[in-house]
């Protein structure tokens, strides 16, 4: 998994992000959040979807980060995934 997340290949990176979303551990969400700022829109969207799929957000630590990112992005797909993660 670490190899996928460190990959410069966008498809491999997205695959790693999807795996993290399926596992659904709280620490996985911590790993996903930095990818919301990735320069590739596809990677950022995949990270947002994986955060929403994980369904585990620690409201004390992670929700403020997701809310802040909501304010900074204009991509509707990312915003919707972030809102789903906060529900």
N, C-alpha and C positions, 0 to 999 in steps of 0.2 A: 504494500500500500504506500509506503514511504517513497518508493521509486516512482510510482504514478504521480504522487503529489509534488515531487521535485522535477518532474518531466517538463521539458520545453515544448513537447508535443501537446497541442491543445486537446486533442481527442483523449490522450492518455490521462492528462490532468483532469478532464471532465469525468472520466471513468472513476478515478480515485475519489473525486468529490461525491459522485453518486453512491459509491460504496459506503462512504461515511454517513450519508443520509439514511441508508437502509439499516445500518447498525443501530442508530438511534440512541447513542450514549451521550450524556451531557458533555463529556470532555470532547466528543466529536464536534459538537456545535462550536466549542471554543476554537477548534482547528479550522472550521469552515468560515467563520466570520471574517478573517483577513482577506479571504478570496473575494468578498463582496467588492473590494476596491481594485480587483485585477483589471488591467487595461483591456483585456478581451471581454466584450459584452457577453459572449457565449459562456465563458468561464464564470463571470459574475452571476449570470442567470442560473447556471447549474448550481453554484454555491447557495444561492437564495432558495432554490427549489429543495435542495438537500436539507437546509436548515428547517424549512417548513415540514418536510417529510419526517425528519427526526422527531418532531413534535415535543421536544424537551428543551425548553428555554428556562434557564434560571433567571427569574424575574429580577433578582437583585443585581446580577452581573451582566447578563446577556441582553435583556430587553432594552436597557438604555442605549446599548451599542446599535441594536437593530433600529430603534427609533431614530437615532442620529443619522443612520445611513438612509432611512426613509426620507429625511429632510434633504439629503444631498443628491439623491438620484432622481432622474426624471423618467427612467425606464419603467413603464407600466407593469411589465411582466415581473421585474425584480420587486417593485413595490407591492404587488399583490402577494408574492411569495413571502415577503417580510411580514405583511399583515397576517397571513395565515399562520406564520410561526408565532405570532404574538397572541393568538386567540386562546 
